[in-house]
Amino acid sequence: MTGSDVLRGEVERVVAASGGQLRTVADIRQAAPFWGTAAVVLLGSDIRELPPRGRSPAVLVGLTGDGDSLWHLAAVIGAERVAVLPEAASWLAEYLSRSRAPESGGFVLGIVGGCGGAGASTAAVWLAHAAAREGLRVLLVDGDPWGGGLELALAAEETPGLRWPDLADASGTIDPRQLADSLPLAGGFPFLSWPGNKERHSGVEQTVVAGVLDAARRGFELVLVDIGRGPEALRTFAWDCDRIIVVAPALLRAAVATARLLQDLPAVETVLVVRGRPGASLDAGLIAESVGLPLAGIMPDVRRAAAATELGRLLDTGRQRNVRRFAGMVLDFGAGATG
């Protein structure tokens, strides 16, 4: 759906490469008869009408020059994915091919803090550890390039295996088995982290991240992504998630910050985890009601958890009974598709 000749030309080439058939319309009214039966709906960035939700998967398609406005528009209209052309042409072609013959794949669950210091990384590690104990093929992904490296919390910075910068030049389809075999292990599960050192890195292109997460989806039952709160991390990682868990402490300022964050998240199912702590100003139910999200669980405030993270002993805290109970409840609620 687009009125742009340039964008239509770019999409036509992608659809031809995927072996699909394309119907082009100029607005929502013309699209209505076909919306419910199309395998995928591609929305041009020139469309400003609000499309109906809950029908065909919608991908917002834009051009490199659209800039930050493309991501804001995607959140407003409820797009499930974003493709910036021509850079994302190969990813979009593969996405369209899979939409016609979908394969059974894993579930990508994102975890993001509603405010700074909410405990999203701690929750991600605990959930990965719990899923591995249950026998799931689980992968933990560090989605925050500026978070210092999730591997430090796992005491695994010296463990051999690929990190994100090693995948910076990856192109085309990534083999899921090769990816899994190349990753480091900690706590009984593989992880993909940014380096936990002082060396500067140039980051990884969004198309590379999309390819890696696609391979992860095909190679694992559950992919847990610890998403950073920065705009770059949200754009790069959140839009590939099937469901998102927002972690927030039971504080008024955290509730306000969480409500703001929701405006930048993709239109996928999102649930809330409230971190309990002594002296909390609000209860979990009130926080969930105020931000408008279902409550998936209450995260225990484990004594010395922050110190354990600094010492690389976060996995040890995940063995506590209250943590195991929390992780099991959240996995059942937030990643029910895995079971």
Buried (B, 14 or more C-beta within 10 A) or exposed (E): BBEBEEBBEBBEBBBEBBEBEBEBBBEBEEBEEEBEEBBBBBBBBBBEEEBBEEEBBBBBBBBEEBEEEBBEBBBEBBBBBBBBBEBBBBBBBBBBBBBEEEEEBBBBBBBBBBBEEBBBBBBBBBBBBBBBBBEBBBBBBBBBBEBBBBBBBBBBBEBEBBBBBEBEEBEEEBEBEEBBEBBBBBBEBBBBBBBBEEEEBEBBBBBBBBBBBBBBBBBBBBBBBBBBBEEEBBBBBBBBBBBBBBBBBBBEEBBBBBBEBBEBBBBBEBBBBBBBEEEBEBEBEBBBBBBEBEBBBBBBBBEEBEEBBEEBBBBBBBEBEEBBEBBBBBBEBBBEBBE
